[in-house]
Amino acid sequence: MVFLKENKKEIEAVIFDLGNVLLDYSPRRFLGEMGFHPDLHDRLASVLFEDTETWSKLDRGTITNSELVEIASAKEPSLRKEIRQYLRKWPYYFNGIPKNVAAMYRIKEAGAKIYVLSNFANEVYAVIKKRNTFFSDFDGQILSYEHKVIKPEQEIYDLLIHSYQLNPEKSVFIDDMLENTQAAIRAGLNAIHLPACAEIEPFFIFQE
């Protein structure tokens, strides 16, 4: 059995965001790890992941990587090559957070169902799923690109609850973004606002 430490509620389902919860997600750091010159970091960031309106369209599945290359390159024509390189390479820089993946398995072994609810682009998810074997062990998932809806829009939480017939009072959602956990609470779920890459296990109590 699994309980939330905060309120001692028994939990039947734990719903995980991916970035900074189960996967290390640091798109600006990835720029350095890919070897881009530091002088280019701000310019690349501003037309890619810091352009939140366009980036959200990628997560929503309404534009492709190729279309994003065109949109970003129109703003920074001299960086077209670098923009294309970043979007091709960055899915390979997502790595599992070992302690949290281990906690996920402990939660599952204790009897709770485990689910994914995450904003992700199609082409990115296809790569990380192949590179991280734990994806095959979830009981279900709702990904933004598949349903054309993103967190923190209420529809995506309702979709998760209804798709898997969850009892919101006995379910908890873990995310590193406050607006996403607040939306989960509005949907009736329990929620944990997790500092980026912090450990999950201390938020739970396990009983045999």
C-alpha positions in Angstrom: 0.0 0.0 0.0 1.1 3.6 -0.7 0.2 6.7 1.2 0.9 10.4 0.8 3.2 11.5 3.6 1.6 15.0 3.7 -2.0 13.9 4.5 -1.8 10.1 5.0 -4.2 9.5 2.2 -4.0 6.0 0.6 -3.0 6.3 -3.1 -4.2 4.0 -5.8 -2.6 5.8 -8.8 0.5 8.0 -9.2 0.7 10.1 -12.3 4.1 11.3 -13.4 5.2 14.3 -15.5 8.3 13.3 -17.4 10.7 16.3 -17.6 12.5 17.0 -14.3 10.4 14.2 -12.6 11.5 11.0 -14.3 13.8 12.5 -16.9 16.5 15.1 -16.6 15.3 18.0 -18.7 17.5 21.1 -19.1 17.3 22.4 -22.6 19.6 25.3 -22.0 22.3 23.0 -20.5 21.9 20.7 -23.5 23.1 23.6 -25.7 26.5 23.5 -23.9 26.6 19.7 -23.9 26.1 19.7 -27.6 29.1 22.0 -28.1 27.4 25.1 -29.3 29.5 28.2 -28.6 28.3 30.1 -25.5 27.8 33.2 -27.5 25.0 31.5 -29.4 23.1 30.1 -26.4 20.8 33.1 -25.8 20.0 33.5 -29.5 19.2 29.8 -29.9 17.2 29.6 -26.7 15.1 32.7 -27.7 13.8 31.1 -30.9 13.4 27.6 -29.6 12.3 26.6 -26.1 12.1 30.2 -24.7 9.6 31.0 -27.5 6.9 29.4 -25.4 4.0 30.1 -27.8 5.7 28.3 -30.7 7.2 25.6 -28.4 3.7 24.8 -27.1 2.5 24.2 -30.6 5.2 21.5 -30.9 4.1 19.9 -27.7 0.4 20.2 -28.8 1.3 18.3 -32.0 0.1 21.1 -34.3 3.5 21.7 -35.8 6.4 19.3 -36.6 10.1 19.7 -36.0 10.6 20.6 -39.6 8.0 23.4 -39.3 9.7 24.6 -36.1 13.0 24.8 -38.0 11.4 27.1 -40.5 9.7 29.3 -37.9 12.9 29.7 -35.8 15.1 30.2 -38.8 12.9 33.0 -40.0 13.9 34.9 -36.8 17.6 33.9 -36.8 18.4 33.1 -40.5 22.2 32.8 -39.8 21.5 30.0 -37.2 19.5 27.7 -39.4 22.1 25.0 -39.3 22.4 25.2 -35.5 18.6 25.2 -35.1 18.3 22.1 -37.1 21.1 20.4 -35.3 19.6 21.2 -31.9 16.2 19.8 -32.8 17.7 16.7 -34.2 20.0 16.0 -31.3 18.2 17.1 -28.2 15.9 14.1 -27.6 19.1 12.1 -27.0 20.0 14.2 -24.0 17.1 13.2 -21.9 18.3 10.6 -19.3 16.3 8.9 -16.6 16.7 10.2 -13.0 17.8 7.0 -11.3 16.5 7.6 -7.8 13.1 8.6 -9.2 12.8 5.8 -11.6 13.6 3.5 -8.7 10.9 5.2 -6.6 8.4 4.7 -9.5 9.0 1.0 -9.4 8.7 0.9 -5.7 5.3 2.6 -6.0 4.2 0.1 -8.6 5.4 -2.8 -6.5 3.5 -1.5 -3.5 0.3 -1.9 -5.5 -0.4 1.5 -7.0 -1.0 2.0 -10.7 1.5 4.4 -12.5 0.7 6.7 -15.3 2.3 9.4 -17.4 0.7 12.9 -18.1 3.2 15.0 -20.0 3.6 17.7 -22.6 5.7 16.1 -25.3 6.3 16.4 -29.0 5.8 13.3 -31.1 9.3 13.1 -32.6 11.0 13.7 -29.2 8.9 11.1 -27.4 9.6 8.5 -30.0 13.3 8.8 -29.2 13.1 8.9 -25.5 10.8 6.0 -25.3 13.3 3.8 -27.1 16.2 5.0 -24.9 14.4 4.5 -21.6 13.1 1.0 -21.0 10.9 1.9 -18.1 8.3 3.4 -20.4 6.9 -0.1 -21.1 6.0 -0.5 -17.4 3.4 2.3 -17.1 -0.3 1.4 -16.8 -1.3 4.2 -19.2 -0.3 7.5 -20.5 -1.7 10.8 -21.8 0.7 12.7 -24.0 -0.1 16.2 -25.3 0.8 15.6 -28.9 -1.6 12.6 -29.2 -4.6 14.6 -28.0 -3.8 18.2 -29.2 -4.1 19.5 -25.6 -1.5 20.6 -23.2 -1.0 21.1 -19.5 -2.2 23.2 -17.6 -5.4 23.1 -19.7 -8.2 21.4 -17.7 -9.2 19.1 -20.6 -6.0 17.0 -20.4 -6.5 16.2 -16.7 -10.1 15.3 -17.3 -9.0 13.1 -20.2 -6.6 11.2 -18.0 -9.2 10.6 -15.2 -11.9 9.4 -17.6 -9.6 7.4 -19.8 -8.4 5.3 -16.9 -11.4 5.6 -14.6 -9.3 7.0 -11.8 -10.6 8.0 -8.4 -9.1 11.6 -8.2 -9.2 11.5 -4.4 -6.9 8.5 -4.4 -4.7 9.7 -7.2 -1.7 12.0 -7.1 0.0 14.0 -9.9 3.7 14.9 -9.7 5.0 17.8 -11.7 7.8 20.4 -11.5 5.6 23.3 -12.7 3.4 24.9 -10.2 0.7 25.9 -12.7 0.4 22.2 -13.7 -0.1 21.0 -10.2 -2.6 23.7 -9.4 -4.6 22.7 -12.5 -4.5 19.1 -11.2 -5.9 20.1 -7.9 -8.7 21.9 -9.7 -9.4 18.6 -11.4 -9.8 17.0 -8.0 -6.4 15.2 -7.9 -3.9 15.3 -5.2 -0.7 16.9 -6.4 3.0 17.2 -5.6 4.9 20.3 -6.8 8.4 18.7 -7.1 11.5 20.9 -7.3 13.3 20.1 -10.5 14.9 16.6 -10.3 14.2 16.4 -6.5 13.6 12.9 -5.0 10.1 11.5 -5.2 10.3 8.8 -2.6 10.2 11.1 0.5 6.7 12.2 -0.4 5.3 8.7 0.2 4.8 6.2 2.9 5.0 2.5 2.0 3.3 -0.3 3.9 3.2 -4.0 3.2 
